[in-house]
Each structure stands twice: as structure tokens, then as C-alpha cells.
């Protein structure tokens, strides 16, 4: 996947070239989910973020959710795809919280 070597501008330009409907990444680090997708008071938030960070560091596409065991895609994987699928992904890098707009 190689996402750790890509910058935000690299991802934006690559996404625009190959995606069915390229989107613009939100202005936040890929390690930080939108509050609307993972609220600050979400149960297990610290464990979820630790699992996400470990998957990002290992350049993996996702990780098993520490609470449910379901597979969750990382923000880097979703950013590399180049567009929001509008399925409510926890780490969607395209979602902008209303307060940040």
C-alpha cells in the first residue's frame, strides 16, 4: 500500500486521477477520525485509536475492532482509494465535522 510514504497532496493528486468521483481529504491527520464518526466519549475510544495507529504504522489496510472484532479500514487505506463510499466508515478521511467547516 505504501501510504506512510505518501503526503496528503500525493494522495489528493493520485485520487483525482483514478477515482470514479475523487473527493478532497479533510484537513486533519489521518490518525484523527472525525468526531461525528468516533465521538470523544465513545466507549473504547482509546483502544480503537491505538488499534488504528498500530495498523497505520504497520501499513495495514485495517484492524479488528477491539470491542466487536469486526474489521475496520484505516484512514490511509480509505484515502488511497480516493473517494468517500458514503457507508459511514469510522476513519473516513473525507468527512468534515460541522464545527470544522
DAGI-V832987 format. One record per residue. RES is the residue in one letter. PHI is phi in degrees with one decimal (NA if undefined). D_CENTER is the distance of its C-alpha to the mean C-alpha in whole Angstrom. Layout:
[[RES	PHI	D_CENTER] [RES	PHI	D_CENTER]]
This chain:
[[X	NA	14] [X	71.0	15] [X	-66.0	11] [X	-66.1	13] [X	-89.9	16] [X	-91.0	14] [X	-91.5	14] [X	-58.0	12] [X	-68.9	15] [X	-62.0	16] [X	-63.7	12] [X	-59.5	14] [X	-72.8	17] [X	-67.0	16] [X	-64.0	14] [X	-63.4	17] [X	-75.6	20] [X	-117.3	18] [X	-88.5	16] [X	-61.4	18] [X	-149.6	17] [X	-61.9	15] [X	-113.5	13] [X	-99.1	13] [X	-66.8	10] [X	-65.5	10] [X	-86.0	12] [X	-158.6	10] [X	-62.5	9] [X	-63.1	6] [X	-80.4	7] [X	-111.9	8] [X	-77.2	7] [X	-63.7	9] [X	-62.0	12] [X	-70.6	13] [X	-97.6	10] [X	-143.3	11] [X	-58.4	14] [X	-59.7	16] [X	-100.6	19] [X	-64.2	17] [X	-58.6	19] [X	75.7	18] [X	-51.9	15] [X	-61.5	16] [X	-68.4	16] [X	-63.5	13] [X	-65.2	11] [X	-64.6	14] [X	-65.3	13] [X	-63.9	9] [X	-60.6	11] [X	-64.2	13] [X	-65.6	11] [X	-61.4	10] [X	-63.3	13] [X	-87.7	15] [X	57.3	13] [X	-95.7	12] [X	-70.1	10] [X	-171.0	10] [X	-152.4	12] [X	-77.6	14] [X	-58.5	14] [X	-66.9	17] [X	-96.3	18] [X	-114.7	18] [X	82.6	18] [X	-69.1	16] [X	-78.9	13] [X	-120.4	10] [X	-75.1	7] [X	-81.3	5] [X	-62.7	2] [X	-64.1	5] [X	-61.9	7] [X	-66.6	6] [X	-66.2	6] [X	-65.3	10] [X	-63.2	10] [X	100.7	11] [X	-158.5	11] [X	-85.1	10] [X	-86.1	12] [X	62.3	13] [X	-100.0	13] [X	80.7	11] [X	-58.3	8] [X	-57.1	7] [X	-106.5	3] [X	-53.7	4] [X	-81.6	4] [X	-101.6	8] [X	-74.6	9] [X	-114.3	12] [X	-67.2	14] [X	-54.3	17] [X	-67.5	19] [X	-94.3	17] [X	-71.8	18]]
